């Protein structure tokens, strides 16, 4: 049996379910621009490759030109005002992390 020296996780969408929080932030951002909100299935198609790509996809979906950094900063401002209000752990994550910790396996 191979030995595990350490475990490294990608937090978002691996350990935590943050899509509802991203949806809240995306819709608040779109509201500031007078654009209609997204639903969760539509947003899920935009997640991946970081916030700049998410904002670009939001703008494209709502027929807006790309403006870059100012819009990314605005989205991050909205998201960072309440980043975990609706974020939850996926089922089994807490138990898995506890098991790894008890086994003395470093995690990052």
Backbone as JSON, one array per atom type, in Angstrom:
{
  "sequence": "XXXXXXXXXXXXXXXXXXXXXXXXXXXXXXXXXXXXXXXXXXXXXXXXXXXXXXXXXXXXXXXXXXXXXXXXXXXXXXXXXXXXXXXXXXXXXXXXXXXXXXXXXXXX",
  "N": [[0.85, -1.19, 0.0], [0.63, 2.19, -0.91], [2.29, 4.94, 0.68], [0.97, 7.86, 2.14], [2.14, 11.05, 2.12], [1.32, 13.69, 2.32], [-1.59, 15.77, 1.82], [-3.09, 17.82, -0.55], [-5.5, 20.21, -1.17], [-7.86, 21.64, -3.44], [-9.78, 24.25, -2.58], [-12.31, 25.52, -3.34], [-15.28, 24.31, -4.66], [-14.4, 21.76, -4.29], [-13.91, 21.09, -1.57], [-15.69, 22.86, -0.46], [-18.99, 24.13, -1.04], [-19.56, 26.66, -2.9], [-21.03, 27.86, -4.84], [-23.69, 28.98, -4.41], [-23.0, 31.34, -3.04], [-21.39, 32.64, -4.89], [-23.33, 33.04, -6.82], [-25.04, 34.85, -5.5], [-23.3, 37.03, -5.29], [-22.7, 37.51, -8.02], [-25.24, 38.19, -9.0], [-25.77, 40.48, -7.5], [-23.77, 42.14, -8.48], [-24.56, 42.25, -11.22], [-27.0, 43.54, -10.86], [-26.17, 46.11, -10.1], [-25.51, 47.05, -12.53], [-27.84, 47.2, -13.85], [-28.78, 44.88, -15.06], [-30.38, 41.72, -15.85], [-30.81, 39.05, -13.42], [-28.94, 35.97, -12.85], [-29.62, 32.41, -12.89], [-28.93, 29.54, -10.81], [-28.11, 27.2, -12.37], [-27.22, 28.48, -14.76], [-25.14, 30.12, -13.8], [-23.34, 28.15, -12.87], [-22.21, 27.24, -15.22], [-20.41, 29.23, -15.75], [-18.41, 29.16, -13.89], [-15.03, 28.67, -13.04], [-11.58, 28.96, -13.79], [-11.05, 31.35, -12.46], [-11.81, 34.67, -11.06], [-11.6, 36.93, -12.88], [-12.25, 35.68, -15.33], [-14.81, 34.72, -14.75], [-16.23, 37.15, -14.39], [-15.95, 38.18, -16.96], [-17.42, 36.27, -18.4], [-19.95, 36.7, -17.26], [-20.5, 39.3, -18.19], [-20.48, 38.9, -20.97], [-22.65, 37.13, -21.21], [-24.74, 38.79, -20.61], [-24.72, 40.61, -22.61], [-22.86, 42.74, -22.54], [-20.08, 44.96, -23.07], [-16.59, 44.07, -22.68], [-14.73, 45.2, -19.93], [-12.72, 44.76, -18.16], [-10.33, 45.16, -15.57], [-11.64, 47.15, -13.76], [-14.26, 46.12, -13.45], [-13.78, 43.58, -12.43], [-12.67, 44.28, -9.99], [-14.91, 45.51, -8.82], [-16.73, 43.33, -8.67], [-15.27, 41.68, -6.89], [-15.28, 43.32, -4.63], [-17.99, 43.24, -3.91], [-18.3, 40.47, -3.46], [-16.4, 40.02, -1.38], [-17.51, 41.42, 0.7], [-19.29, 39.75, 1.98], [-18.3, 36.89, 2.12], [-18.88, 34.2, 2.88], [-21.49, 33.6, 3.65], [-23.44, 31.87, 2.53], [-22.01, 29.65, 1.93], [-21.12, 26.26, 2.15], [-19.79, 23.2, 3.58], [-19.1, 20.34, 1.58], [-20.88, 17.21, 1.77], [-19.44, 14.88, 4.02], [-16.9, 16.0, 4.08], [-15.93, 17.26, 6.46], [-15.62, 15.03, 8.18], [-13.71, 13.56, 6.7], [-11.5, 15.32, 6.74], [-11.01, 15.38, 9.49], [-10.29, 12.69, 9.89], [-7.92, 12.53, 8.36], [-6.38, 14.38, 9.79], [-6.22, 13.14, 12.34], [-4.69, 10.97, 11.6], [-2.31, 12.18, 11.3], [-1.52, 13.32, 8.9], [-0.16, 15.78, 6.93], [-1.87, 18.66, 5.69], [-2.86, 20.84, 3.06]],
  "CA": [[0.0, 0.0, 0.0], [1.45, 3.41, -0.96], [2.25, 5.84, 1.84], [0.54, 9.23, 1.85], [2.96, 11.99, 2.88], [0.57, 14.93, 2.5], [-2.74, 15.94, 0.94], [-3.33, 19.22, -0.91], [-6.86, 20.35, -1.71], [-8.41, 22.86, -4.03], [-10.89, 24.53, -1.67], [-13.59, 25.87, -3.96], [-15.95, 23.25, -5.43], [-13.82, 20.48, -3.91], [-14.27, 20.93, -0.17], [-16.83, 23.72, -0.13], [-20.0, 24.44, -2.07], [-19.62, 28.12, -2.88], [-21.83, 28.38, -5.96], [-24.74, 29.93, -3.99], [-22.37, 32.63, -2.69], [-21.01, 33.27, -6.16], [-24.58, 33.48, -7.45], [-25.46, 36.07, -4.79], [-22.38, 38.11, -5.69], [-22.89, 37.78, -9.45], [-26.51, 38.9, -9.19], [-25.61, 41.83, -6.95], [-22.96, 42.85, -9.47], [-25.41, 42.53, -12.39], [-28.01, 44.52, -10.46], [-25.56, 47.45, -10.14], [-25.42, 47.42, -13.94], [-29.18, 47.19, -14.42], [-28.94, 43.68, -15.89], [-31.17, 40.68, -15.19], [-30.03, 38.09, -12.65], [-28.7, 34.61, -13.32], [-30.05, 31.34, -11.99], [-27.78, 28.72, -10.42], [-27.55, 26.42, -13.48], [-26.49, 29.35, -15.68], [-23.89, 30.5, -13.15], [-22.41, 27.01, -12.82], [-21.5, 27.19, -16.5], [-19.43, 30.31, -15.79], [-17.4, 28.96, -12.85], [-13.79, 28.05, -13.46], [-10.55, 29.84, -14.33], [-10.86, 32.57, -11.69], [-12.79, 35.76, -11.04], [-11.64, 37.7, -14.13], [-12.98, 34.92, -16.35], [-16.21, 34.72, -14.33], [-16.8, 38.47, -14.72], [-16.03, 38.25, -18.43], [-18.55, 35.44, -18.82], [-21.17, 37.39, -16.86], [-20.72, 40.42, -19.09], [-20.84, 38.35, -22.27], [-24.0, 36.56, -21.13], [-25.72, 39.86, -20.52], [-24.55, 41.5, -23.75], [-22.11, 43.94, -22.18], [-18.68, 44.92, -23.51], [-15.59, 43.75, -21.67], [-14.02, 46.38, -19.43], [-11.52, 44.31, -17.46], [-9.99, 45.31, -14.17], [-12.62, 47.82, -12.89], [-15.39, 45.25, -13.15], [-13.28, 42.53, -11.55], [-12.56, 44.9, -8.67], [-16.28, 45.7, -8.31], [-17.24, 42.02, -8.29], [-14.57, 41.25, -5.67], [-15.78, 44.15, -3.53], [-19.3, 42.68, -3.54], [-18.08, 39.12, -2.91], [-15.65, 40.08, -0.13], [-18.34, 42.0, 1.75], [-19.95, 38.64, 2.69], [-17.84, 35.77, 1.3], [-19.23, 32.83, 3.28], [-22.83, 33.52, 4.21], [-24.2, 30.74, 2.0], [-21.06, 28.61, 1.59], [-21.18, 25.1, 3.04], [-18.93, 22.06, 3.26], [-19.76, 19.21, 0.94], [-21.06, 16.09, 2.7], [-18.3, 14.02, 4.28], [-15.63, 16.72, 4.11], [-15.46, 17.43, 7.84], [-15.15, 13.73, 8.67], [-12.48, 13.21, 6.0], [-10.43, 16.16, 7.26], [-10.72, 14.88, 10.84], [-9.58, 11.41, 9.74], [-6.57, 12.85, 7.93], [-5.7, 15.04, 10.9], [-5.92, 12.11, 13.35], [-3.62, 10.13, 11.07], [-1.09, 12.97, 11.26], [-1.18, 13.65, 7.52], [-0.22, 17.22, 6.69], [-2.83, 19.09, 4.67], [-2.71, 22.21, 2.6]],
  "C": [[0.89, 1.24, 0.0], [1.25, 4.25, 0.3], [1.83, 7.23, 1.39], [1.34, 10.17, 2.74], [2.22, 13.28, 3.19], [-0.6, 14.94, 1.52], [-2.92, 17.44, 0.71], [-4.68, 19.28, -1.61], [-7.02, 21.67, -2.45], [-9.68, 23.12, -3.24], [-12.23, 24.64, -2.37], [-14.08, 24.75, -4.88], [-15.3, 21.88, -5.24], [-14.21, 20.16, -2.48], [-15.52, 21.73, 0.19], [-17.72, 23.92, -1.34], [-20.22, 25.95, -2.01], [-20.46, 28.71, -4.01], [-22.96, 29.3, -5.52], [-24.18, 31.3, -3.63], [-21.93, 33.37, -3.94], [-22.24, 33.78, -6.9], [-25.07, 34.78, -6.81], [-24.61, 37.24, -5.25], [-22.57, 38.5, -7.15], [-24.17, 38.58, -9.67], [-26.48, 40.3, -8.61], [-24.81, 42.71, -7.91], [-23.81, 43.23, -10.69], [-26.48, 43.57, -12.07], [-27.44, 45.93, -10.5], [-25.46, 47.97, -11.56], [-26.78, 47.43, -14.63], [-29.45, 45.99, -15.32], [-29.71, 42.61, -15.14], [-30.27, 39.65, -14.47], [-29.87, 36.76, -13.37], [-29.44, 33.64, -12.42], [-28.83, 30.45, -11.75], [-27.25, 27.86, -11.57], [-26.75, 27.28, -14.48], [-25.14, 29.74, -15.08], [-22.89, 29.36, -13.15], [-21.61, 26.88, -14.12], [-20.41, 28.25, -16.62], [-18.28, 30.11, -14.82], [-16.21, 28.21, -13.41], [-12.86, 29.07, -14.06], [-10.47, 31.2, -13.66], [-11.91, 33.64, -11.9], [-12.76, 36.58, -12.34], [-12.42, 36.99, -15.23], [-14.47, 34.87, -16.02], [-16.88, 36.04, -14.71], [-16.93, 38.63, -16.23], [-17.22, 37.45, -18.95], [-19.89, 36.07, -18.44], [-21.5, 38.5, -17.84], [-21.14, 39.94, -20.48], [-22.27, 37.83, -22.26], [-25.08, 37.63, -21.1], [-25.5, 40.95, -21.57], [-23.81, 42.79, -23.46], [-20.68, 43.84, -22.7], [-17.76, 44.58, -22.34], [-14.86, 45.02, -21.24], [-12.83, 46.02, -18.56], [-11.47, 44.64, -15.98], [-11.04, 46.04, -13.31], [-13.8, 46.92, -12.52], [-14.99, 44.08, -12.27], [-13.19, 43.07, -10.14], [-13.95, 45.09, -8.04], [-16.89, 44.38, -7.87], [-16.59, 41.55, -6.99], [-15.01, 42.04, -4.45], [-17.11, 43.6, -3.02], [-19.1, 41.33, -2.85], [-17.42, 39.18, -1.53], [-16.43, 40.73, 1.01], [-19.04, 40.93, 2.57], [-19.56, 37.34, 1.99], [-18.31, 34.38, 1.69], [-20.63, 32.68, 3.86], [-23.63, 32.31, 3.76], [-23.3, 29.56, 1.63], [-21.12, 27.49, 2.62], [-20.13, 24.07, 2.63], [-19.73, 21.02, 2.51], [-19.9, 18.08, 1.95], [-19.79, 15.24, 2.8], [-16.96, 14.72, 4.41], [-15.1, 16.84, 5.54], [-14.9, 16.12, 8.39], [-13.84, 13.32, 7.99], [-11.3, 14.02, 6.52], [-10.02, 15.72, 8.67], [-9.93, 13.58, 10.79], [-8.13, 11.65, 9.32], [-5.75, 13.48, 9.05], [-5.3, 14.04, 11.98], [-4.79, 11.19, 12.9], [-2.29, 10.88, 10.97], [-0.63, 13.33, 9.86], [-1.27, 15.15, 7.32], [-1.16, 17.55, 5.54], [-2.57, 20.53, 4.3], [-3.72, 22.52, 1.54]]
}
